[in-house]
Amino acid sequence: MDEVASAIADPVRREVLEMLRADGRLSAGQIAERFAISRPAVSRHLRVLRECGLVRDELVGRQRLYALDASRLAPLTRWLADFAVPAEQPAALEHLLDALQTEVYRTRRERRADEPKENTA
């Protein structure tokens, strides 16, 4: 998981992964032409992604095609999910706060009713 987290910490590598997710298989040249960095720099990023298992490569003729292998993201995704706020939690919290507010009003009303009335006559 550390190797995958380290690999996706780089914005170029994340963009490469997004490209491969959207476009399927791409050659190194097709990937490199979308960046303003040198082709060897893109190749180094592809090597890092391949070594940590996020990208698979296949030699087709004279081209090496790269494809995303998102299965390596699963342990990191499960770990991150523990930190996510469930979508239903804000609604549940709002319901609890409404119930607390109702209880505060009820307690105040009961205390006022129990207080001795001041005799002004």
C-alpha positions in Angstrom: 0.0 0.0 0.0 2.9 2.4 0.7 4.3 1.9 -2.8 0.9 2.6 -4.4 0.4 5.7 -2.2 3.9 6.9 -3.0 3.2 6.4 -6.8 0.0 8.3 -6.8 1.4 11.2 -4.8 2.8 12.6 -8.0 0.3 14.7 -10.1 1.7 13.5 -13.4 1.3 9.9 -12.4 -2.3 10.5 -11.3 -3.0 12.2 -14.6 -1.5 9.2 -16.5 -3.8 6.9 -14.5 -6.8 9.1 -15.3 -5.9 9.0 -19.0 -5.6 5.2 -19.0 -8.9 4.9 -17.1 -10.6 7.1 -19.7 -8.9 5.8 -22.9 -8.0 2.2 -22.1 -4.6 1.3 -23.6 -2.2 4.0 -24.8 1.3 4.0 -26.0 4.1 5.9 -24.2 4.1 8.3 -27.1 0.4 9.0 -26.9 0.7 9.6 -23.2 3.8 11.8 -23.5 2.2 14.1 -26.1 -0.3 15.2 -23.5 2.3 16.5 -21.2 4.7 19.5 -21.3 7.5 17.4 -19.9 10.1 15.4 -21.8 9.3 11.9 -23.1 12.0 10.3 -20.9 10.4 11.9 -17.9 7.1 10.4 -18.9 8.8 7.0 -19.3 10.2 7.3 -15.8 6.7 7.9 -14.5 5.3 5.0 -16.4 8.1 2.8 -15.0 7.2 3.8 -11.4 3.5 3.0 -12.1 4.4 -0.3 -13.7 6.7 -1.4 -10.9 4.0 -0.8 -8.3 1.5 -2.7 -10.3 -0.9 0.2 -11.2 -0.1 -0.1 -14.9 0.5 -3.1 -17.1 2.3 -2.9 -20.4 2.1 -5.1 -23.4 4.3 -5.2 -26.5 2.1 -5.0 -29.6 4.3 -4.9 -32.7 6.8 -2.2 -32.2 4.7 -0.3 -29.7 4.4 -0.8 -25.9 0.9 -0.2 -24.8 0.0 0.7 -21.2 -3.2 -0.1 -19.4 -4.5 0.6 -16.0 -4.7 -2.1 -13.3 -6.9 -0.6 -10.7 -6.9 -3.7 -8.5 -3.7 -2.5 -6.7 -5.7 0.5 -5.5 -8.1 -1.6 -3.5 -6.2 -1.8 -0.2 -5.6 1.9 -0.2 -9.3 2.5 -1.1 -10.4 0.4 1.8 -8.0 2.2 4.2 -9.2 5.6 3.0 -12.9 4.6 3.3 -12.5 4.4 7.1 -11.9 8.1 7.1 -14.8 9.0 4.9 -18.0 10.6 6.4 -21.0 8.5 5.5 -23.5 10.4 3.3 -26.3 9.7 5.8 -24.4 11.0 8.8 -25.2 14.7 8.4 -29.0 13.9 8.2 -28.7 11.7 11.3 -26.8 14.4 13.1 -29.4 17.0 12.2 -32.1 14.6 13.5 -30.2 14.2 16.8 -29.8 18.0 17.2 -33.5 18.6 16.5 -34.3 16.0 19.3 -31.9 17.7 21.7 -33.5 21.1 20.9 -37.0 19.7 21.6 -35.7 18.2 24.9 -34.2 21.6 26.0 -37.5 23.4 25.3 -39.5 20.8 27.2 -37.2 21.0 30.2 -37.4 24.8 30.3 -41.2 24.7 30.1 -41.4 22.2 32.9 -39.0 24.2 35.1 -41.1 27.3 34.5 -44.2 25.5 35.5 -42.7 24.2 38.7 -41.4 27.6 39.8 -43.5 29.2 42.6 -45.7 32.1 41.3 -44.8 35.4 42.8 -47.7 37.0 44.7 -48.1 40.5 43.4 -51.4 41.2 45.2 
